[in-house]
Amino acid sequence: MVDRTEIANTFADKLVEMQKPTGEVDDSFFTITMSYGKDKVIETTSFAILSWMDSHETINDYAENIQLGVDFLISSIEENRFGST
């Protein structure tokens, strides 16, 4: 079995670079649901948070990023939902 931890951490670090001070991660070209606009930002930010949380050995390194992302998601709730995503 191939250990992909180093590769995963490299991508997690790249997501940190893509995160804005307001918490969203918005530099993706595509999403798995082909979302666009605000929905694309919400989806991309959500997957970035999951990536940081899955980095078990380095999760504390991403704690601030996780918190910023979650705060952004919470602020994105409209009418008890996150848009169409």
Secondary structure, 3 states (H helix, E strand, C coil): CCCCHHHHHHHHHHHHHHECCCCCECCCCCCCCCCCCHHHHHHHHHHHHHHHHHCHHHHHHHHHHHHHHHHHHHHCCECCECCCC
